[in-house]
Amino acid sequence: MSKVKKIVKNIRVDADKCNGCRGCEIACSAFHAEPKYSSVNPARSRIRVLTNRLKDIWLPVFAGEYTPTECAGRDIYTIDGKEYEECAFCRAACPSRDMFKEPDSGLPLRCDMCEGEDEPLCVKWCLTNVLVYEEREVWVEEETEEMKQEELHVGLESLADKYGRDKLMDAVARMNAKD
Amino acid sequence: MRYAEIGYYLEIDLATGNIEKVESDPELTELYLGGLGTSVKQHWDRVPPEVKPFDDENLLIFSTGLLNGTPAFSANRTVVSFVSPQSELLAYPMMGGFWSAELKHAGYDKVIFSNKSPDWVYIWINNDKVEIRDARHFKGKGSLEVQDLIREELNEPNAQVAAIGLAGENRCFTASIEQSRSSSSRLGGGAIMGDKKIKAVAVRGSKDVHLARGAEFMELMEEVKKYINFRNSNPIPGVMTILSGIGSPQEMLHTDEKWHTEGFAWGNARKRRKNFWTEEIEKAWTGTQNTAIKRFISCYNCPQQCGALIDYPGVPRYMMKCFSKLTYGMAAYVDNLEFGFKIVQRAQEYGVDAFSTPQILAFAVELKDAGILTDKDFEGCPPDEDKEGRFVWLLDRLVNREGIGDILADGTYWAAKRIGNGAEEFAHNNIKKHEQLPIKLGMLDPLYYLMYATNEKISITQIEGNWPQAPFPKREQREQFVKEWPQVPDERFKEWLLEWEPRGEKSIPHYPPPPMASEIVDWMEMIHNIDDALGLCAGMASFCLKPPYHINNLPQLVSAATGMDVDRDELKRKVNRSRNLHRAFNNCRGMTRADEKPPEDHWRHRFPELEEELLSTYYAFKGWNHDGIPTRERLHELDLDYVADELEKRGILKDVQG
């Protein structure tokens, strides 16, 4: 399999600088609104600032992969005197919490690094420099049809988990009928 | 589709438990914008002048501003409005924090409380589901403590909670409403909340706030962002550190307190200590502050960090902002800063205003020294030399309304009346029955005279702002200042500032002369009123020098957010309309020219004739008659004929010709 050079986009998070304003959530949700910037809703944001003000916890976390099942992780981490649940650092949209799911449909959200923009919008609108955008070059396997197929499979599986396979099939059938 | 605003109010009748989601009339937004403006209209329509503060009919309104929940930086104010138990006028203390955006996302612009609950309750607003819940088990809990207890009970860590402490429960006239790192403090909103037996209002929302022209709005915000970055790296030269930046005064960041400790008065707003700020004090105080501050924090969607998480040894954690670190210490004549960090935690859990409360305690100490209050009133109090212990003891009595505390809990004006025997002389720092900042100066300042005397806010920090507090000594400094001053409503303001001298003919009290002073004050209060309607933090618009938001960019932002096409004149007209309605509301409650005066000892050098001329000129400029009542002509211009009719019907507006 051939390898190609790819730019990996990365956001460095300096949580110690976070003042807890949640401007990143606002910018993210506005950018991803349809049409773009037509609405704001932090509940739809693909970045969330986990907050416990008196415990001095302000932790920006990005939405990652969807998972249909809960993991077993229930450990408690103490870092610099502050207690975090293991879930705090997890990017997954999973059944154990509401985070990273569309509030209306419950469908999973995932950070797309604001594809097409110079930098992700959360980075752009964070004036306290908590979020710093980085790009680095890596060699990766060239994306194949199989990989695209795999991505489609993951998406369909999340819909099937949420609505059941029958309803999904019905929906596909209706779409076919419309076409 | 409604833009920027939601278009729904939540009406809660506490007596019957009836909860209704009521669509608001879009025309009210056209007329009064939102926030304070549309709340004033509710009070005018529904609270007649006969209603007393603790009557069932006194409405308590928690309002968002028009731009809360949009991407506008620092649009996070919640405007709480009610007839104040202290001033008996319409008060509107605001809080920052996180509550108002959450309410918008829950689907409401305002929560309007009427009547009283038979027992302690808290309100849980979770999108469309709204509950009045039992709060009897939270009675007596601290205002900060109970916020976390409610989040736990609801199993909703993201709920934003506004709550009262003991002071509110006991209807103390300076009781505040606390929320996250912010509080709605002045004029006793906490007492009204307590009177209605609402311990807290918790809210969680996950709905959209829509923008009419979002892409255009974001482009405008790009410019605001650039200016914020510019101002944060370019403090204004030639002014006190505290005045050089943007945001609320950066009291958590700056440790240089020469200005407050030497410029403001100590005790019961009595004495300036002009050589207080020695090297030794500076070293000790800086050390204390650096020990106390765990982290700088902001309100919702704000890049500034005006607040801090306080983690002082031996004191439960809490959050602090602004001048409160000094108010108790200065009032108690305590020369260390530790006392400030300790007592504020206690006071905040009790839920009291950190500006007026220390003055009440200092007033009590003075009355004892003067023999008006007796040893019996102070039975159990630590000895006089323990100034810190004495203040804590008095604070405890006040919030519990125990013994002398029951009288003090009504504030200095009402307490003095009840105590009698000459106590009135000691309630010397009030305007419209409300304690003012402890500032005692030499020469009358015409701008401050007007702002203090006339504003509906009754609190100078919410009136002053865009115009410098004092003239720059040198012409070159003034030229430098006006060179980049995009905030002015008109170029002539720059000329006026250039002419303003520290001494001589063109200095205070005669400069700026009354017509010019009226225009400058009108500009500053207009910007404050716009902030109060939009829910913007005053620290980013009306309360600081060269702020990011101003009259030359706000109309475009409002237009893009709401879809209403609003230019400068129209924006000004809208807030003028609500200001005049507010004034008329207060006029109906008896407020007249006689009430519009700063404390007698505010300045040593007073000029009664000039002051009269200032007031008359300003009234005429505003379109008010000699008594400070809006004329029919003015009200007609503002589409407020119904207000003129009411004022005439009540015999308040006698000059029907205007």
HADDOCK unambig.tbl for C-alpha pairs under 7 A between the chains (distance, minus, plus):
assign (segid A and resid 19 and name CA) (segid B and resid 296 and name CA) 6.41 0.50 0.50
assign (segid A and resid 19 and name CA) (segid B and resid 297 and name CA) 4.43 0.50 0.50
assign (segid A and resid 19 and name CA) (segid B and resid 298 and name CA) 5.48 0.50 0.50
assign (segid A and resid 19 and name CA) (segid B and resid 305 and name CA) 6.82 0.50 0.50
assign (segid A and resid 20 and name CA) (segid B and resid 297 and name CA) 6.47 0.50 0.50
assign (segid A and resid 20 and name CA) (segid B and resid 298 and name CA) 6.33 0.50 0.50
assign (segid A and resid 21 and name CA) (segid B and resid 298 and name CA) 5.67 0.50 0.50
assign (segid A and resid 21 and name CA) (segid B and resid 299 and name CA) 5.67 0.50 0.50
assign (segid A and resid 21 and name CA) (segid B and resid 300 and name CA) 4.59 0.50 0.50
assign (segid A and resid 21 and name CA) (segid B and resid 301 and name CA) 4.59 0.50 0.50
assign (segid A and resid 21 and name CA) (segid B and resid 302 and name CA) 5.63 0.50 0.50
assign (segid A and resid 22 and name CA) (segid B and resid 300 and name CA) 6.32 0.50 0.50
assign (segid A and resid 22 and name CA) (segid B and resid 301 and name CA) 5.59 0.50 0.50
assign (segid A and resid 23 and name CA) (segid B and resid 301 and name CA) 4.53 0.50 0.50
assign (segid A and resid 26 and name CA) (segid B and resid 71 and name CA) 6.19 0.50 0.50
assign (segid A and resid 27 and name CA) (segid B and resid 71 and name CA) 6.87 0.50 0.50
assign (segid A and resid 37 and name CA) (segid B and resid 214 and name CA) 4.57 0.50 0.50
assign (segid A and resid 37 and name CA) (segid B and resid 215 and name CA) 5.60 0.50 0.50
assign (segid A and resid 38 and name CA) (segid B and resid 210 and name CA) 5.82 0.50 0.50
assign (segid A and resid 38 and name CA) (segid B and resid 211 and name CA) 5.11 0.50 0.50
assign (segid A and resid 38 and name CA) (segid B and resid 212 and name CA) 6.81 0.50 0.50
assign (segid A and resid 38 and name CA) (segid B and resid 213 and name CA) 6.87 0.50 0.50
assign (segid A and resid 38 and name CA) (segid B and resid 214 and name CA) 4.87 0.50 0.50
assign (segid A and resid 39 and name CA) (segid B and resid 208 and name CA) 5.98 0.50 0.50
assign (segid A and resid 39 and name CA) (segid B and resid 209 and name CA) 5.37 0.50 0.50
assign (segid A and resid 39 and name CA) (segid B and resid 210 and name CA) 4.13 0.50 0.50
assign (segid A and resid 39 and name CA) (segid B and resid 211 and name CA) 5.47 0.50 0.50
assign (segid A and resid 40 and name CA) (segid B and resid 70 and name CA) 6.35 0.50 0.50
assign (segid A and resid 40 and name CA) (segid B and resid 208 and name CA) 5.54 0.50 0.50
assign (segid A and resid 40 and name CA) (segid B and resid 209 and name CA) 5.23 0.50 0.50
assign (segid A and resid 40 and name CA) (segid B and resid 210 and name CA) 6.43 0.50 0.50
assign (segid A and resid 41 and name CA) (segid B and resid 105 and name CA) 6.98 0.50 0.50
assign (segid A and resid 41 and name CA) (segid B and resid 206 and name CA) 6.61 0.50 0.50
assign (segid A and resid 41 and name CA) (segid B and resid 207 and name CA) 6.18 0.50 0.50
assign (segid A and resid 41 and name CA) (segid B and resid 208 and name CA) 4.88 0.50 0.50
assign (segid A and resid 41 and name CA) (segid B and resid 209 and name CA) 6.51 0.50 0.50
assign (segid A and resid 43 and name CA) (segid B and resid 206 and name CA) 5.24 0.50 0.50
assign (segid A and resid 54 and name CA) (segid B and resid 309 and name CA) 6.99 0.50 0.50
assign (segid A and resid 54 and name CA) (segid B and resid 317 and name CA) 6.18 0.50 0.50
assign (segid A and resid 54 and name CA) (segid B and resid 318 and name CA) 6.50 0.50 0.50
assign (segid A and resid 103 and name CA) (segid B and resid 206 and name CA) 6.50 0.50 0.50
assign (segid A and resid 127 and name CA) (segid B and resid 303 and name CA) 5.77 0.50 0.50
assign (segid A and resid 128 and name CA) (segid B and resid 303 and name CA) 6.46 0.50 0.50
